[in-house]
Amino acid sequence: AFGSIEGPTHRFQDQTLQAALRGAVSAAAAAGAPEAVMSSHVTLGFHASLDVPAYAKALVGSSVMLEPSWTVRQLASAVERFCATRGVGVRITALVNPVRGAAAVPHEQATLHFHSGDRALVVGDFQQGAWPSPQDAFKPREPGSLVPITIFTGFLGAGKTTVLNYLLLHQREKKFAVIENEFGAVPIDNELLANSSLGMAEQVIVMENGCMCCTVRGDLLGAFDAIRKQMETGSPLDGVIIETTGMADPVPIVRTLRTTPDIARYFKLDGTITLVDTKTILNRLSECAGGKEDQERHRQISFADKILLNKLDLVDQEQVAEVWHRIRSYNATAPVVGTVKGIVDSSELTNIGAFDTESIVLETKVHGHGGGHGHGGHGDCGDDDCQEDHGGGQGHGG
């Protein structure tokens, strides 16, 4: 990969070197050299809607190598590494080919979306200094240590069940228990049974009560007790995922998990992930502005420690950028990960560490203390029958 070096002389030399490389590749192709010898690249850019900081502008026009076997997600990782070597942290939500006018599908082969020399425009975040990748942050669970819990929330129809079914059907790296309430549009247990894949889930529990906000405490305790007993029979787990209802407020669920001794003795809260439907989220956020449902939708985004932006392939590049900016208006710090058809690496669903003391201290140092998102609560949920204390929204944030 070649960097764009500041200064006219160095820039000319850099461009001359790139031109020489492209000429050599063309000559090799004409001579019938095997594909493995070919060298492809994309030209780095940033989406026009982004406020690119001065320290990142020198990266525009840089060439990043494109391996034929890479997926779009792997290309994005290569772009992030390239930027990191130049002291710039870039965290990519989507890569856009402006010629095609759409975000590239993360799990598909990159060469389906980018030809050599095409521009790859980043939609995402910047900081000075690299961000750790989920793969780099992976820490296998030590035997006997607390099992991490991920709360997985999102609006009805966003595709939560699709994500979990993909996780249970296709990945082999980790073993998860899934706690799911039965009021989703497509219950996960029915889909798993239909695909004869129930054995791939270490434990799947369908909740009987859909109102996790106010009355779930007893059911949650029973679910975790069943998981613990299953683990004692010799079925170790890497994590537990709680899928919530479409409009469930995650705050009382978090409080329950952290304050119930019988749960806290064996499990620990890792973080909250919210799934967003890129195609419908703007309308969903606007259709009932100011009402209770609007508050719940905002809360799910603002409270999230990570956000999965699903169905990128159903909108154009401008809507992807608009949704990204809208999310950032509610939550300034949570990683936003693009996905299509719920296909996401299992490493994105674990090792969030949002409630680890070290992570909170680090985030406070980097982003400050205040208005990004908080784990202290988000105020009244608006339910007259709810007896839960939802806190005051004084958590850590950016």
C-alpha positions in Angstrom: 0.0 0.0 0.0 1.2 3.5 -0.8 0.6 6.6 1.2 -0.2 10.0 0.0 2.8 12.0 1.3 2.5 15.7 1.9 4.7 18.0 -0.1 4.7 18.3 -4.0 8.0 16.6 -4.6 7.2 13.6 -2.4 3.6 13.4 -3.7 5.0 13.4 -7.3 7.4 10.6 -6.4 4.7 8.6 -4.7 2.4 8.9 -7.7 5.2 8.0 -10.1 5.9 4.9 -8.1 2.2 3.9 -8.2 2.1 4.5 -11.9 5.2 2.3 -12.4 3.6 -0.4 -10.3 0.4 -0.3 -12.4 2.5 -0.5 -15.6 4.3 -3.5 -14.2 1.0 -5.2 -13.4 -0.3 -4.5 -16.9 2.8 -5.9 -18.4 2.6 -9.0 -16.2 -1.0 -9.5 -17.2 -0.1 -9.2 -20.9 2.6 -11.8 -20.5 0.1 -14.2 -19.0 1.3 -14.0 -15.3 -0.8 -15.9 -12.9 -3.5 -14.0 -11.0 -1.7 -14.4 -7.7 1.0 -12.2 -9.0 -1.4 -9.4 -9.9 -1.6 -6.4 -7.7 -4.9 -4.6 -7.2 -5.7 -1.5 -5.1 -8.4 0.9 -4.2 -8.0 4.6 -3.8 -9.0 5.8 -0.3 -11.5 8.6 0.2 -14.0 9.8 2.7 -17.8 10.3 2.1 -18.6 13.9 1.3 -21.0 14.2 4.3 -18.2 13.5 6.8 -16.4 16.3 8.6 -12.9 15.0 8.0 -10.4 16.2 10.6 -7.2 17.9 9.4 -5.0 15.1 10.5 -6.9 12.6 8.3 -7.1 14.7 5.1 -3.6 13.7 3.9 -4.9 10.1 3.5 -7.3 11.0 0.7 -6.0 9.6 -2.6 -3.8 7.0 -0.9 -3.7 3.5 -2.4 -4.6 0.5 -0.4 -3.8 -3.0 -1.6 -6.8 -5.2 -2.6 -6.3 -9.0 -2.4 -8.5 -11.0 -4.7 -9.7 -13.3 -1.9 -10.8 -10.6 0.5 -14.3 -9.8 1.5 -15.4 -6.2 1.8 -15.1 -6.5 5.5 -11.5 -7.6 5.2 -10.8 -4.7 2.8 -12.3 -2.4 5.4 -10.0 -3.9 8.0 -7.0 -3.4 5.7 -8.0 0.3 5.2 -8.2 0.7 9.0 -4.8 -0.8 9.4 -3.3 1.3 6.7 -4.6 4.5 8.3 -3.4 3.3 11.8 0.1 3.0 10.5 -0.1 6.7 9.7 -1.4 7.6 13.1 -5.0 8.0 12.2 -7.8 5.9 13.7 -10.5 5.1 11.2 -13.5 3.0 12.3 -15.5 2.0 9.2 -19.2 1.5 9.2 -19.5 1.2 5.4 -17.3 1.3 2.3 -18.9 3.0 -0.7 -18.0 2.8 -4.4 -19.4 6.1 -5.8 -19.6 4.6 -9.2 -22.1 2.1 -8.0 -23.8 4.6 -5.6 -24.2 2.1 -2.8 -22.5 0.6 0.2 -20.6 -2.6 -0.5 -22.0 -5.7 1.1 -19.6 -6.5 4.0 -19.6 -10.3 3.7 -19.3 -10.4 -0.1 -16.1 -10.6 -2.1 -14.5 -7.2 -2.4 -13.8 -7.5 -6.1 -17.5 -7.8 -6.8 -17.8 -4.2 -5.6 -14.4 -2.6 -6.4 -12.1 -2.9 -9.4 -8.5 -2.0 -9.2 -8.2 1.8 -9.0 -11.8 2.4 -7.9 -12.4 4.9 -5.1 -13.4 3.4 -1.8 -15.2 6.0 0.3 -15.3 5.6 4.0 -18.4 6.2 6.1 -17.3 6.1 9.7 -15.4 7.6 12.6 -12.0 9.2 13.1 -9.7 9.6 16.0 -6.0 10.3 16.5 -4.5 6.9 17.2 -5.8 3.5 16.2 -8.9 1.7 17.5 -8.5 -1.9 18.5 -10.3 -4.3 16.2 -12.8 -6.8 17.7 -10.5 -9.6 16.6 -7.5 -8.0 18.4 -9.6 -7.5 21.5 -10.7 -11.1 21.6 -10.0 -12.7 25.0 -11.0 -16.3 25.5 -13.0 -16.8 28.7 -11.0 -18.3 31.5 -12.4 -21.5 33.1 -14.3 -20.6 36.2 -14.7 -17.0 35.2 -18.0 -15.2 35.0 -19.9 -15.7 31.7 -20.4 -12.5 29.8 -23.9 -11.3 28.9 -24.8 -9.3 25.9 -28.2 -7.6 25.7 -29.4 -7.6 22.1 -32.1 -5.1 21.3 -33.6 -3.4 18.3 -36.8 -2.5 16.6 -39.3 -5.1 15.4 -38.3 -6.2 11.9 -34.7 -5.0 12.1 -33.5 -8.6 11.9 -32.4 -9.6 15.4 -33.6 -13.2 14.9 -31.8 -13.4 11.6 -28.5 -12.3 13.3 -28.9 -14.9 16.0 -29.9 -17.7 13.7 -26.8 -16.9 11.6 -24.7 -17.0 14.7 -26.1 -20.4 15.8 -26.2 -22.0 12.3 -22.9 -20.9 10.8 -20.2 -19.9 13.3 -18.2 -22.5 15.2 -15.8 -20.3 17.1 -18.0 -19.7 20.1 -20.7 -21.3 22.1 -23.6 -19.1 23.1 -26.8 -19.5 25.1 -29.7 -17.5 23.8 -32.5 -16.2 25.9 -35.3 -14.9 23.8 -38.9 -13.8 24.4 -41.5 -15.3 22.2 -43.1 -12.1 20.9 -40.6 -11.5 18.0 -42.0 -11.6 14.5 -40.2 -15.0 13.9 -39.4 -16.9 17.1 -35.9 -18.2 17.1 -36.8 -21.6 18.4 -39.2 -22.3 15.5 -36.6 -21.3 12.9 -33.9 -23.5 14.6 -36.2 -26.5 14.8 -37.1 -26.0 11.1 -33.5 -26.0 10.2 -32.7 -29.0 12.5 -30.0 -26.9 14.2 -31.2 -26.8 17.8 -28.2 -28.8 18.8 -25.9 -26.0 17.7 -27.3 -23.8 20.4 -26.1 -24.7 23.8 -29.3 -23.5 25.4 -32.3 -21.8 23.8 -34.9 -20.5 26.2 -38.2 -18.9 25.0 -39.5 -16.5 27.6 -43.1 -16.6 28.6 -43.5 -12.9 29.4 -42.9 -10.3 26.7 -42.7 -7.3 29.0 -39.1 -7.4 29.9 -39.2 -3.8 31.1 -41.3 -4.3 34.2 -42.1 -7.9 35.0 -39.2 -10.0 33.6 -37.2 -10.4 36.8 -38.6 -13.8 37.8 -38.3 -15.2 34.3 -34.8 -14.0 33.8 -33.7 -15.6 37.0 -35.2 -18.9 36.0 -33.6 -18.7 32.6 -30.1 -18.1 34.0 -30.6 -20.9 36.5 -31.4 -23.3 33.7 -28.3 -22.2 31.8 -26.1 -22.6 34.8 -27.4 -26.1 35.4 -26.8 -26.9 31.7 -23.2 -25.7 32.0 -22.6 -27.9 35.1 -23.4 -31.0 33.0 -20.3 -30.3 30.9 -21.6 -27.7 28.4 -19.3 -24.7 28.7 -20.4 -21.4 27.2 -18.5 -18.4 25.9 -21.4 -16.0 26.4 -25.1 -15.4 26.9 -27.2 -13.3 24.6 -30.6 -11.9 25.7 -32.8 -10.9 22.8 -35.4 -8.3 23.8 -38.7 -7.3 22.4 -38.8 -4.7 19.7 -39.7 -1.9 22.2 -38.1 -3.2 25.4 -36.2 -0.6 27.4 -32.7 -2.1 28.2 -32.2 -0.1 31.3 -34.3 -2.2 33.8 -32.8 -5.4 32.2 -29.3 -4.1 32.9 -30.3 -3.2 36.5 -31.8 -6.6 37.1 -28.7 -8.4 35.8 -26.3 -6.3 37.9 -28.4 -6.4 41.2 -29.6 -10.0 41.3 -27.1 -12.0 43.4 -28.1 -15.4 41.9 -27.2 -14.0 38.4 -24.2 -11.9 39.3 -22.6 -14.9 41.0 -22.0 -16.7 37.7 -22.5 -14.1 35.0 -21.4 -10.5 34.2 -22.8 -7.9 32.0 -20.7 -7.3 28.9 -22.7 -4.7 27.0 -25.7 -3.7 25.0 -26.0 -4.1 21.2 -28.8 -2.4 19.2 -29.7 -3.6 15.7 -31.0 -0.9 13.3 -32.8 -1.4 10.0 -31.0 1.1 7.6 -34.0 1.2 5.3 -36.7 2.0 7.8 -35.0 3.7 10.8 -35.4 7.3 9.6 -39.2 6.8 9.2 -39.4 4.9 12.5 -37.7 7.7 14.4 -39.9 10.3 12.8 -43.4 8.7 12.8 -44.2 9.3 16.4 -41.9 12.1 17.5 -42.3 13.0 21.1 -44.4 10.0 22.1 -43.6 7.0 24.3 -42.5 4.9 21.4 -40.2 7.6 20.2 -38.6 7.8 23.6 -38.0 4.0 23.5 -36.4 4.1 20.0 -34.1 6.9 21.0 -33.2 5.1 24.2 -32.3 1.9 22.4 -29.8 3.8 20.3 -28.5 6.2 22.9 -27.9 3.4 25.4 -26.2 1.0 23.1 -22.5 0.1 23.5 -22.4 -1.1 19.9 -24.8 -0.6 17.0 -25.3 -3.0 14.1 -26.5 -1.2 10.9 -28.4 -4.0 9.0 -29.8 -4.1 5.5 -27.1 -1.8 4.0 -27.9 -3.2 0.6 -31.4 -1.9 0.5 -30.5 1.8 0.4 -28.2 4.1 -1.6 -25.0 5.6 -0.3 -26.7 8.9 0.7 -29.2 7.2 3.0 -26.4 5.1 4.6 -24.6 8.3 5.4 -27.8 10.0 6.6 -28.6 7.1 8.9 -25.0 7.1 10.3 -25.2 10.8 11.1 -28.7 10.4 12.7 -27.3 7.6 14.9 -24.4 9.8 15.9 -26.8 12.5 16.9 -28.1 10.1 19.6 -24.9 8.2 20.4 -21.5 9.7 19.8 -19.2 6.9 20.8 -20.7 3.4 20.2 -19.1 1.5 17.2 -21.5 1.3 14.3 -21.0 -1.9 12.3 -22.5 -2.4 8.9 -24.1 -5.7 8.0 -26.4 -7.4 5.4 -28.8 -10.3 6.0 -27.6 -10.4 9.7 -24.2 -11.8 8.7 -21.8 -10.5 11.3 -18.6 -12.0 12.9 -19.2 -13.5 16.3 -16.4 -11.3 17.6 -18.6 -8.3 17.2 -21.1 -9.7 19.7 -18.7 -10.3 22.6 -15.8 -8.7 24.5 -17.6 -5.3 24.5 -16.3 -4.6 28.0 -18.7 -1.7 28.4 -19.1 -2.3 32.2 -15.5 -3.1 32.9 -13.9 -0.5 35.1 -10.8 -0.2 32.8 -12.9 0.3 29.7 -15.0 3.0 31.4 -11.9 4.8 32.6 -10.3 4.6 29.2 -13.4 5.9 27.4 -13.7 8.8 29.9 -10.1 9.8 29.2 -10.5 9.6 25.4 -14.0 11.0 25.0 -14.7 12.9 28.2 -17.6 12.5 30.6 -21.1 13.5 29.4 -23.4 13.4 26.5 -22.6 10.4 24.4 -24.4 7.5 26.0 -24.7 6.4 29.6 -25.2 3.3 31.8 -26.6 5.2 34.7 -30.1 5.2 33.3 -32.2 7.2 30.9 -35.0 8.7 32.9 -38.7 7.7 33.1 -39.8 5.1 30.6 -43.2 6.7 30.3 -45.2 3.6 31.4 -47.7 4.6 34.1 -47.8 1.0 35.4 -44.1 0.5 35.5 -42.5 0.3 39.0 -38.9 0.2 37.8 -36.5 3.1 38.6 -35.1 4.0 35.3 -32.4 6.2 36.6 -31.4 9.7 35.5 -29.1 9.2 32.6 -25.8 10.1 34.3 -23.6 7.4 32.7 -20.4 7.8 30.9 -20.3 9.1 27.4 -18.6 11.1 24.7 
